[in-house]
Amino acid sequence: MLHSAYLMPLLPLAGFVVLATCGRRLGDPLAGWIGTLSVAGSFVVASVTYAGLLQRPGGPQREVVQTWFSWIGVGGLQVKAALLVDPLSVTMALFVTSVSALIHLYSIGYMHGDADYPKFFVYMNLFVTSMLLLVLGNNLLVTFVGWEGVGVCSYWLISFWFERDSAASAGQKAFLYNRLADMGFLVAIFLVFSKTGTLDYLGVFSHLQAITPGARTAIVLLLFVAACGKSAQIPLFPWLADAMEGPTPVSALIHAATMVTAGVYLMCRVSPLLALSHPAQLVVGSVGAATAFVAALIACAQQDIKKVLAYSTVSQLGYMFLAVGTGAYEAAIFLMVAHAFFKGLLFLGAGSVIHGLRDEQDLKRMGNLRRYMKLTFFTFGIGWLAIAGIPPLSGFWAKGDILTNAFARYPALWAIGLLTAALTAYYMSRLVALAFYGDDRWREALARPDRSAEGAGSSVPHEAPWVMALPLVVLSVLAFFAGALSLPWHPAWDPLRWLGPVFGSNLYSPVQSAGTKWALAIADALVALVGLGVALPLWIRRSERPALEPPALRRALYLDDVYDAMLGRPSEAFAHFAAVVVDNRVIDGAVNGAGRLVSAAGGALRRVQTGFVRQYALGIVLGAVVLLAWMASRALS
């Protein structure tokens, strides 16, 4: 069974090749079905690989390397194009392929009628291929190829509707933020090779003692810089909100369920290094907790339904990094998987709302949609309660696992995490109240003069077709029951606890009494209920409360303005100086000046070319006299 693992990235790659060459001829919807089936086939292979790995005993027996070919062989640098099939990579592959297949299916309906329909699935299939390379790579370099692959696909998909200036600008912003952060990944690769002589994960981990404590911390923090870019952590998270300019399935797949979790995966993959650097652990945990709180605070005042979910994603990723910083790697993966289900569900539900309201995304122009979109309301409601942390849904167990570990190791970070949980329940309840309760504010919105003629007040909101509805139902079931993945129902039940041997002694396992655990669980549930209880009465009947939506939060604490003032404007001024002064006056001046000097010298020398033999003879005689005089002076001296 394990011998078929290589098909996981190859199937979506084959879909990409077919769609890139024949997509236009295949058209809508056949191109979408081919893209969907190729990713679904990858999920089948991942399931078969999972079954094959379970048949092996635990420990090193579940670490299988599949080598394709020798990629780089230069001196001591020997890199193979190879896959590492182990519990961590297979867990990642399972949820990446399953959620991706559902979102591809949803996209068949959502993107119907788009002029670039086949191109959308070309990008989506290439993205899935890159993501699978990222999580299955046997070494840092293969992981980096997948890392950059998902980055460029993200750029293409955010800018998919590039005719809109906002979409083109958002794509550029995401590209620049991530390229800046990826420098950390590259420097970390160089440093790892210089210290261990290998880039293979298993090889690096077997040479940990050869890495000095300072180098360990440097490597981990450099990789964390890359993770902050990809997973949108402080100070590199502003790009994710603007990334909502892409089609909603892109937001669900790339910016909620898969790509943005790559940073968390990377930190879990290098956990043997991270566990040996306590300063790095504290930095990772602190940045995660701070990001979770700040992003949740910003989400409380957003009006765009997708931007609320975008900042929610940033906040939930902060929870995952909080878990990584405390050494609770299983808890981080647990929330990652649960988050893929309920956040994918929420984004697709938001897409259903946008589709039903003819591209309206402003929460203040919605209202009472539960009456017209019952299936969307029901499934979205499950995602809402799951992310809010209401028991017994998956978010309660996953988030509670992280907070329990944080309480044992960093009580201050636990307090920040608990406050963030209350904010999460509040802003998600505010979203639900504004979108699905209250008055039919969408009627006025559809009748606005700036609406297109075909959509202006022509119909009430409607449910999406079955290809969009089916993924909502499946993800709602997964979001509800995913908590069972890490609950100790039976000693043989370990869908996620089989990750334990991957992390080994690096996994933090706090010793807490049953009373402490119950108290923490009750506290988690209470803060979630408080968040709901505060938000619903405030927002069900009123859509405007300026005191609760201050400009600072609506403008994301002015971070974009600060970055623009500190980096954007000075960079623009420097570019203008370089173009006008350095380029035009210094560089062009030097080049043009040399040309003018040569031209002037040539003009002066041209005057001695008269064509008269007697003038040339006189010159020869004068030269000879000067030469003889110089020789005579040398002889006399």
C-alpha positions in Angstrom: 0.0 0.0 0.0 2.8 2.4 0.9 4.4 2.0 -2.6 1.5 4.1 -4.1 2.2 7.2 -1.9 4.0 8.9 -4.8 0.7 9.1 -6.6 -0.6 11.7 -4.0 1.1 14.7 -5.6 1.2 13.1 -9.1 -2.5 12.8 -9.6 -3.3 16.6 -9.1 -0.2 17.3 -11.1 -1.6 15.2 -14.0 -4.9 17.1 -13.6 -2.9 20.4 -13.9 -1.2 19.2 -17.1 -4.4 18.1 -18.7 -6.2 21.3 -17.8 -3.3 23.5 -18.8 -3.1 21.9 -22.2 -6.8 21.1 -22.9 -8.8 23.2 -20.4 -10.2 25.7 -22.9 -11.5 22.9 -25.1 -12.9 21.0 -22.1 -14.8 24.1 -20.9 -17.3 24.5 -18.2 -18.1 22.3 -16.2 -15.9 19.4 -17.6 -12.7 21.2 -16.6 -13.9 21.5 -13.1 -14.9 17.8 -12.8 -11.4 16.7 -14.1 -9.7 18.9 -11.5 -12.0 17.6 -8.8 -11.6 14.0 -9.6 -7.8 14.2 -9.7 -7.8 15.6 -6.2 -10.4 13.1 -5.0 -8.1 10.4 -6.4 -5.2 11.8 -4.4 -7.4 11.5 -1.2 -8.1 7.9 -2.0 -4.3 7.3 -2.3 -3.8 9.1 1.0 -6.4 6.9 2.7 -4.7 3.7 1.3 -1.3 5.0 2.5 -2.8 5.7 5.9 -4.1 2.1 6.1 -0.7 0.7 5.1 1.1 2.8 7.7 -1.3 1.6 10.4 -0.3 -2.0 9.6 3.3 -1.3 10.7 4.4 -1.2 14.3 5.0 2.2 15.9 8.2 4.2 15.9 10.8 4.1 13.2 8.9 1.4 11.3 6.4 4.1 10.4 9.0 6.3 8.7 9.2 5.3 5.1 11.3 7.3 2.5 10.4 7.0 -1.1 13.1 8.3 -3.4 12.3 9.4 -7.0 15.7 10.4 -8.2 18.9 12.1 -7.2 18.2 15.8 -7.6 21.4 17.7 -6.6 24.8 16.2 -6.2 27.5 18.8 -5.7 30.4 18.0 -3.4 29.0 17.3 0.0 25.5 18.5 -0.9 23.5 15.5 -1.9 19.8 16.1 -2.2 17.3 13.6 -3.4 13.8 14.2 -4.7 12.1 12.0 -2.1 9.0 11.7 0.1 8.9 11.1 3.8 5.8 9.0 4.6 5.2 9.1 8.4 2.2 9.8 10.7 2.7 13.6 10.5 2.9 13.8 6.7 0.1 11.4 6.1 -2.2 13.2 8.6 -1.5 16.4 6.8 -2.0 14.8 3.4 -5.4 13.3 4.5 -7.0 16.6 5.5 -5.4 18.6 2.7 -6.7 16.2 0.0 -10.1 15.7 1.6 -10.9 19.4 2.2 -9.4 20.3 -1.2 -11.6 17.7 -3.0 -14.7 19.2 -1.3 -13.7 22.8 -2.2 -13.0 21.8 -5.8 -16.5 20.3 -6.0 -17.9 23.5 -4.5 -16.0 25.5 -7.1 -17.7 23.8 -10.0 -20.9 25.6 -9.0 -19.4 28.8 -7.6 -17.2 29.6 -10.6 -19.8 28.6 -13.2 -20.0 31.1 -16.0 -16.6 32.7 -15.2 -14.7 33.6 -18.4 -11.5 32.0 -17.0 -13.2 28.9 -15.5 -10.6 26.4 -16.8 -7.7 28.5 -15.6 -9.1 28.6 -12.1 -8.8 24.8 -11.8 -5.4 24.9 -13.4 -4.2 27.0 -10.5 -6.1 25.0 -7.9 -4.7 21.7 -9.0 -1.1 23.1 -9.1 -1.7 24.4 -5.6 -2.7 21.0 -4.3 0.3 19.4 -5.9 2.6 22.0 -4.3 0.9 21.6 -0.9 1.4 17.9 -1.0 5.1 18.3 -1.9 5.4 20.7 1.1 4.0 18.2 3.6 5.5 15.0 2.1 9.0 16.3 1.3 11.8 14.3 2.8 14.1 17.3 3.2 14.1 21.0 3.6 14.7 21.7 -0.1 11.8 19.7 -1.3 9.6 21.3 1.3 10.9 24.7 0.1 9.9 23.9 -3.5 6.3 23.1 -2.3 6.5 26.2 0.0 7.2 28.5 -3.0 4.8 26.6 -5.2 1.8 27.3 -2.9 3.1 30.9 -2.6 3.0 31.5 -6.3 -0.4 29.8 -6.7 -1.7 32.0 -3.9 -0.5 35.0 -5.8 -2.3 33.9 -9.0 -5.5 33.0 -7.2 -5.7 36.1 -5.1 -5.2 38.1 -8.3 -7.5 35.9 -10.3 -9.9 38.8 -11.1 -6.9 41.0 -11.8 -9.1 43.4 -13.8 -10.0 44.9 -10.4 -7.2 47.1 -9.1 -7.9 45.9 -5.5 -7.4 42.2 -6.5 -4.1 42.9 -8.4 -2.9 45.0 -5.4 -3.8 42.3 -2.9 -1.9 39.7 -4.9 1.2 41.8 -5.0 0.9 42.5 -1.2 0.7 38.8 -0.4 3.6 38.0 -2.7 5.8 40.7 -1.2 5.0 39.8 2.4 5.7 36.1 1.8 8.9 36.7 -0.3 10.3 38.8 2.5 9.6 36.1 5.1 10.9 33.3 2.9 14.4 34.8 3.2 14.4 33.3 6.7 13.7 29.8 5.2 16.6 30.1 2.8 19.1 31.3 5.4 18.0 28.5 7.7 18.6 25.9 4.9 22.2 27.3 4.5 22.8 27.2 8.3 21.4 23.6 8.7 23.7 22.3 5.9 26.7 24.1 7.3 26.2 22.5 10.7 25.0 19.0 9.7 26.1 18.4 6.1 22.6 17.2 5.2 19.1 18.6 4.5 17.2 15.4 5.1 14.9 15.7 8.1 15.9 12.4 9.6 19.6 13.1 8.9 19.4 16.5 10.6 17.7 15.1 13.6 20.4 12.5 14.0 23.0 15.2 14.1 21.4 17.5 16.6 24.4 17.4 19.0 26.6 18.8 16.2 24.5 22.0 16.2 25.5 24.5 18.9 22.7 25.9 21.1 23.0 29.4 19.5 22.7 27.8 16.0 19.7 25.8 17.1 17.9 28.9 18.2 18.9 30.8 15.1 17.7 28.0 12.8 14.3 27.7 14.6 13.7 31.5 14.6 14.7 31.9 11.0 12.2 29.1 10.1 9.6 30.9 12.3 10.1 34.1 10.3 9.1 32.1 7.2 6.2 30.6 9.1 5.0 34.1 10.2 4.8 35.1 6.6 3.0 32.0 5.3 0.8 31.6 8.4 0.1 35.3 8.9 1.5 36.0 12.3 2.6 39.3 13.9 4.1 41.4 12.3 3.4 39.8 8.8 -0.4 39.1 9.0 -2.0 42.2 7.2 -1.8 40.5 3.8 -4.3 37.8 4.7 -7.3 40.1 5.0 -6.6 41.6 1.6 -6.3 38.1 0.1 -10.1 37.9 0.4 -10.1 39.7 -3.0 -9.8 36.2 -4.5 -12.8 34.0 -5.3 -14.3 32.6 -2.1 -13.2 28.9 -2.8 -9.7 30.3 -2.8 -10.2 31.8 0.6 -11.6 28.5 1.9 -8.8 26.3 0.4 -5.7 28.4 0.6 -6.3 31.0 3.3 -8.2 29.0 5.8 -7.7 25.2 5.5 -4.3 24.4 3.9 -1.6 26.9 2.9 -1.7 29.1 5.9 -1.2 26.1 8.1 2.1 25.3 6.4 4.0 27.4 8.9 2.5 25.4 11.8 3.4 22.2 10.0 7.0 23.3 9.5 7.4 24.1 13.2 6.0 20.8 14.1 8.3 19.0 11.6 11.4 20.6 13.2 10.1 20.0 16.7 13.3 18.1 17.7 15.2 21.3 17.1 12.6 23.6 18.6 12.5 21.4 21.8 16.2 22.1 22.4 15.7 25.9 22.4 13.5 27.2 25.2 14.0 30.9 24.2 12.7 30.0 20.7 9.7 28.2 22.2 8.8 31.2 24.3 9.1 33.5 21.3 6.8 31.2 19.2 4.2 30.8 22.0 4.2 34.5 22.8 3.9 35.7 19.2 1.1 33.1 18.7 -0.9 34.3 21.8 -0.4 38.0 20.8 -1.5 37.3 17.2 -4.6 35.4 18.4 -5.7 38.2 20.6 -5.0 41.1 18.3 -6.6 39.4 15.3 -9.7 38.5 17.3 -10.0 42.1 18.5 -9.8 43.4 14.9 -12.5 40.9 13.8 -15.0 42.4 16.2 -15.4 45.4 14.0 -15.2 44.2 10.4 -18.1 44.6 8.1 -17.0 42.4 5.2 -18.1 38.8 6.0 -14.9 37.4 4.5 -12.7 39.7 6.4 -14.2 38.7 9.6 -13.4 35.1 8.7 -9.9 36.1 7.5 -9.0 37.7 10.9 -10.6 34.7 12.6 -8.2 32.5 10.6 -5.2 34.6 11.8 -6.4 34.3 15.3 -6.9 30.5 15.1 -3.4 30.2 13.6 -2.1 32.1 16.6 -3.7 29.4 18.9 -1.8 26.7 16.9 1.5 28.6 17.4 0.7 28.9 21.0 0.4 25.2 21.2 3.7 24.7 19.3 5.4 27.1 21.7 4.3 25.1 24.7 5.5 21.8 23.1 1.9 20.6 22.6 2.4 19.5 19.0 -0.4 17.0 18.9 -2.8 19.8 20.2 -1.6 22.1 17.4 -2.3 19.4 14.7 -5.6 18.6 16.4 -6.8 22.3 16.0 -5.3 22.4 12.5 -7.4 19.5 11.3 -10.6 20.7 13.2 -10.0 24.3 11.9 -9.7 23.0 8.3 -13.2 21.5 8.7 -15.1 24.3 10.5 -13.2 27.3 8.8 -13.6 25.7 5.4 -17.3 25.3 6.2 -17.6 28.9 7.3 -15.9 30.3 4.2 -18.0 28.1 1.9 -21.1 29.1 3.8 -20.0 32.8 3.3 -19.6 32.0 -0.4 -23.1 30.6 -0.5 -24.4 33.8 1.1 -22.4 36.0 -1.4 -23.7 33.8 -4.3 -27.3 34.1 -3.0 -27.0 37.9 -2.6 -25.4 38.5 -6.0 -21.8 39.2 -4.7 -22.8 41.2 -1.7 -20.2 40.9 1.2 -21.2 43.7 3.5 -22.8 42.3 6.7 -24.7 45.5 7.2 -26.5 44.8 3.9 -27.6 41.3 4.8 -30.1 40.3 7.5 -32.7 37.6 8.1 -31.1 35.2 5.7 -32.1 32.2 7.8 -35.6 32.6 6.4 -34.4 32.2 2.8 -31.3 30.1 3.0 -32.1 27.4 5.6 -29.5 24.9 4.6 -26.7 27.5 4.5 -27.9 28.8 7.9 -27.9 25.3 9.5 -24.5 24.3 8.2 -23.0 27.7 8.9 -24.4 27.6 12.4 -22.5 24.4 13.1 -19.3 26.1 12.0 -20.2 29.1 14.1 -20.7 27.0 17.3 -17.6 24.9 16.5 -15.2 27.8 16.2 -16.9 29.5 19.2 -15.9 26.5 21.3 -19.4 25.3 22.3 -19.3 21.7 23.6 -19.5 19.1 22.3 -18.4 20.4 18.8 -14.8 20.0 17.6 -13.6 23.5 18.4 -14.3 23.0 22.1 -12.0 20.0 22.3 -9.3 21.3 20.0 -9.0 24.7 21.6 -9.4 23.3 25.1 -6.5 21.0 24.5 -4.3 23.9 23.6 -5.4 26.0 26.6 -4.9 23.2 29.0 -1.3 22.8 27.9 -0.7 26.6 28.0 -2.1 26.8 31.5 0.4 24.2 32.7 3.5 25.8 31.1 2.7 29.6 30.6 -0.2 30.7 32.7 0.0 34.3 31.3 -0.3 33.0 27.8 -3.3 30.9 28.9 -5.0 34.0 30.2 -4.6 35.7 26.8 -5.8 32.6 25.1 -8.9 32.4 27.3 -9.8 36.1 26.7 -9.3 35.5 22.9 -11.8 32.6 23.2 -14.4 34.9 24.5 -13.7 37.4 21.7 -14.0 34.6 19.2 -17.4 33.6 20.4 -18.4 37.3 20.4 -17.3 38.3 16.8 -18.6 35.1 15.3 -22.0 35.6 17.0 -22.0 39.1 15.8 -21.4 37.9 12.2 -24.3 35.3 12.5 -26.6 37.9 14.0 -26.0 40.5 11.3 -26.2 38.0 8.4 -28.9 35.6 9.4 -31.1 37.6 11.9 -32.7 41.0 12.0 -34.5 42.8 9.2 -34.2 42.1 5.4 -31.6 44.8 4.9 -30.5 43.1 1.7 -33.7 44.4 0.0 -32.3 47.9 0.1 -28.9 46.7 -0.9 -30.2 44.9 -4.0 -32.1 48.1 -5.0 -29.1 50.4 -4.8 -28.4 52.3 -8.1 -24.8 51.0 -8.2 -26.0 47.4 -8.4 -26.0 45.7 -11.8 -29.2 45.9 -13.8 -29.6 42.1 -13.9 -29.3 41.7 -10.1 -30.9 44.9 -8.8 -33.8 43.7 -6.6 -34.7 41.0 -9.1 -35.0 38.1 -6.6 -34.8 37.1 -3.0 -31.7 35.3 -1.7 -31.5 31.7 -2.8 -29.7 28.5 -2.0 -26.8 27.3 -4.1 -26.9 24.3 -6.4 -26.1 20.8 -5.1 -22.5 20.9 -6.0 -22.1 23.8 -3.6 -24.5 22.4 -1.0 -23.0 18.9 -0.7 -19.6 20.1 0.6 -21.4 22.3 3.2 -23.2 19.2 4.5 -20.1 17.0 4.6 -17.9 19.7 6.3 -20.6 20.4 8.8 -20.6 16.7 9.8 -16.8 16.8 10.1 -16.8 20.0 12.0 -19.3 18.6 14.5 -17.7 15.3 15.1 -13.9 16.0 14.5 -13.4 16.3 18.3 -13.6 12.5 18.4 -10.2 12.4 16.6 -8.3 13.1 19.8 -10.5 11.9 22.6 -9.5 8.8 24.6 -12.5 6.7 23.8 -10.5 3.4 23.7 -6.8 2.5 24.0 -6.9 1.3 20.3 -8.5 4.5 19.2 -5.7 6.9 18.1 -6.4 8.7 14.8 -4.3 11.7 16.0 -2.5 10.2 19.0 -0.5 8.0 16.6 1.5 11.3 16.1 3.1 10.7 19.6 6.1 8.7 18.3 6.9 11.4 15.7 7.4 14.0 18.5 8.6 11.5 21.1 10.0 13.0 24.3 9.7 16.5 22.8 6.0 16.4 23.3 5.0 18.3 26.4 2.7 16.3 28.6 1.6 18.2 31.7 0.6 16.3 34.8 -2.7 17.8 36.0 -5.4 16.5 38.3 -8.8 15.6 37.0 -10.2 18.5 39.0 -7.9 20.9 37.2 -8.8 19.6 33.8 -12.6 19.8 34.6 -12.2 23.4 35.9 -10.3 24.4 32.7 -12.9 22.7 30.5 -15.8 24.5 32.3 -13.9 27.8 32.0 -13.6 27.2 28.3 -17.3 26.5 27.9 -18.3 29.5 30.1 -16.3 32.1 28.2 -17.7 30.8 24.9 -21.3 31.0 26.3 -20.5 34.5 27.6 -19.3 35.6 24.2 -22.6 34.3 22.6 -24.7 35.8 25.3 -23.2 39.2 24.9 -23.1 39.4 21.1 -26.6 38.0 20.2 -28.7 40.5 22.1 -26.5 43.4 20.9 -26.6 42.6 17.2 -29.8 40.7 16.4 -32.0 43.8 16.3 -29.5 46.5 15.5 -26.8 46.6 12.8 -25.2 49.8 13.8 -23.3 50.3 17.1 -20.5 52.8 16.4 -19.2 52.6 20.0 -18.4 48.9 19.5 -16.9 49.4 16.1 -14.2 52.1 16.6 -12.3 53.2 13.5 -9.0 51.8 14.9 -10.5 48.3 14.8 -12.2 48.8 11.5 -8.8 49.9 10.0 -7.0 46.9 11.6 -5.3 49.1 14.2 -3.9 51.2 11.4 -1.1 48.6 10.8 -1.3 49.1 7.0 -0.9 52.9 7.5 2.0 52.4 9.9 3.8 50.1 7.5 3.1 52.5 4.7 4.5 55.4 6.7 7.5 53.4 7.9 8.4 51.3 4.9 6.2 52.1 1.9 6.7 55.9 1.6 10.4 55.8 2.4 10.9 53.0 -0.1 8.9 55.0 -2.7 11.0 58.1 -1.9 14.2 56.1 -2.2 13.1 54.6 -5.5 12.3 58.1 -6.8 15.7 59.3 -5.7 17.4 56.3 -7.3 15.5 56.9 -10.5 16.0 60.6 -10.8 19.3 61.2 -9.1 21.3 58.0 -9.1 20.1 56.6 -12.4 19.6 59.8 -14.5 22.4 62.0 -13.1 25.0 59.6 -11.7 24.8 56.5 -13.8 23.5 58.1 -17.0 25.7 61.1 -16.3 28.8 59.0 -16.1 28.0 57.0 -19.2 27.0 60.1 -21.2 29.9 62.0 -19.9 32.3 59.3 -21.0 30.7 59.5 -24.4 31.0 63.2 -24.6 34.7 63.1 -23.5 35.5 60.6 -26.2 33.6 62.7 -28.8 35.5 65.8 -27.7 38.9 64.1 -27.8 38.1 62.7 -31.2 37.1 66.2 -32.4 40.4 67.7 -31.1 42.5 64.9 -32.7 40.7 65.2 -36.0 42.2 68.6 -36.5 45.8 67.2 -36.8 44.7 65.1 -39.7 45.2 67.7 -42.5 46.5 65.6 -45.3 49.6 67.8 -45.9 52.9 65.7 -46.1 55.0 68.7 -45.1 53.0 69.1 -41.9 53.5 65.4 -41.0 57.3 65.7 -41.8 57.5 68.7 -39.5 55.8 66.8 -36.7 58.3 63.9 -37.2 61.3 66.3 -37.0 59.9 68.0 -33.9 59.3 64.7 -32.3 62.8 63.5 -33.1 64.3 66.8 -31.7 62.4 66.4 -28.5 63.5 62.7 -28.2 67.2 63.6 -28.8 67.0 66.5 -26.2 65.5 64.1 -23.6 68.3 61.5 -24.3 71.0 64.2 -24.1 69.7 65.4 -20.8 69.7 61.8 -19.4 73.4 61.4 -20.6 74.6 64.6 -19.0 72.9 63.7 -15.7 
